Amino acid sequence: MKRAYDPPDADDGRRVLVDRLWPRGLRKEAAAVDEWLRAVAPSAPLRKWYGHDPDRFAEFAQRYRAELGDAEHAEALRELREQAEAGTLTLLTATRDLEHAHTAVLAQALS
């Protein structure tokens, strides 16, 4: 997991942005994103409910795991699993707090 604003590193492997919205102020050329997989991101209502409040993270993680089981999310998660099995995969997000971000839940779902 990495912030999309962080410079790419040689060890990143395939860099996949897993946010529903493009990171504010980040030029696509500077992002070094190999793929933007919006479909695996939390739904807009869930993202808005959570509001990056660490006190809500446990419930957010539970709700997000449930979302990952629906058809759209499951297909995107399958794609990510295939990419992870093929080599190093870095999940990118604009979120500042990586410990309480959806990427933490997603990384756990991929392992």
C-alpha positions in Angstrom: 0.0 0.0 0.0 1.1 3.5 -0.8 -0.2 7.0 -1.2 -0.8 7.9 -4.9 1.2 11.1 -4.2 4.3 9.2 -3.2 6.9 8.8 -5.9 7.1 5.4 -7.6 9.8 3.0 -6.4 11.5 0.3 -8.3 10.1 -2.3 -5.9 6.5 -1.2 -6.5 5.8 -3.7 -9.3 2.3 -3.1 -10.8 0.8 0.1 -9.4 -3.0 0.1 -9.2 -5.1 3.0 -8.0 -8.0 1.6 -6.0 -9.9 4.8 -5.3 -13.2 5.7 -6.9 -12.1 9.3 -7.4 -8.9 10.5 -9.0 -6.5 12.0 -6.4 -7.0 15.8 -6.2 -4.1 17.7 -7.8 -2.3 14.7 -9.1 -1.4 14.8 -12.8 -1.9 11.4 -14.5 1.6 11.5 -15.9 3.2 12.0 -12.5 1.2 9.3 -10.8 2.8 6.4 -12.6 -0.4 4.3 -12.3 -0.5 1.1 -14.3 -4.3 0.8 -13.8 -7.1 2.6 -12.2 -9.5 0.0 -10.8 -12.5 2.1 -9.5 -14.8 -0.9 -9.2 -12.9 -2.3 -6.1 -13.2 1.0 -4.1 -15.9 1.4 -1.4 -19.2 2.7 -2.6 -19.8 6.5 -2.4 -22.4 6.1 0.4 -20.0 3.9 2.5 -17.1 6.3 1.9 -19.2 9.3 2.9 -20.5 7.5 6.0 -17.0 6.6 7.1 -15.5 10.0 6.5 -12.0 8.6 7.4 -13.0 8.6 11.1 -10.7 6.1 12.8 -13.4 5.5 15.5 -15.6 4.1 12.7 -12.9 2.0 11.0 -13.9 -1.4 12.5 -17.5 -1.0 11.3 -16.3 0.5 8.0 -14.0 -2.6 7.4 -16.9 -4.9 8.1 -19.2 -3.1 5.7 -16.5 -2.9 3.1 -15.8 -6.6 3.3 -19.5 -7.2 2.7 -19.4 -4.9 -0.3 -16.4 -6.9 -1.7 -18.8 -9.8 -2.0 -21.2 -8.1 -4.5 -20.8 -8.8 -8.2 -19.0 -5.6 -9.2 -16.5 -5.6 -6.3 -15.9 -9.4 -6.5 -14.9 -9.2 -10.2 -12.5 -6.4 -9.5 -11.1 -8.2 -6.5 -10.6 -11.3 -8.6 -8.6 -9.1 -11.1 -6.4 -7.8 -8.3 -5.8 -11.3 -7.0 -4.6 -12.4 -10.4 -2.3 -9.4 -10.6 -0.9 -10.1 -7.1 -0.3 -13.8 -8.0 1.6 -12.6 -11.1 4.0 -10.4 -9.2 4.4 -7.5 -6.9 1.3 -5.3 -6.6 1.1 -1.9 -5.0 -2.3 -0.6 -4.0 -2.5 3.2 -4.4 -4.8 5.5 -2.6 -5.0 9.3 -1.9 -5.9 8.6 1.7 -3.4 10.0 4.2 -4.0 7.5 7.0 -3.1 4.2 5.4 -3.7 2.3 8.6 -7.4 3.3 8.5 -7.9 3.2 4.8 -9.8 0.8 2.6 -6.5 -0.3 1.1 -5.7 -2.0 4.5 -8.9 -4.0 4.2 -8.3 -4.7 0.6 -4.7 -5.9 1.2 -6.0 -8.3 3.9 -8.7 -9.6 1.5 -5.9 -10.3 -1.1 -3.7 -12.2 1.3 
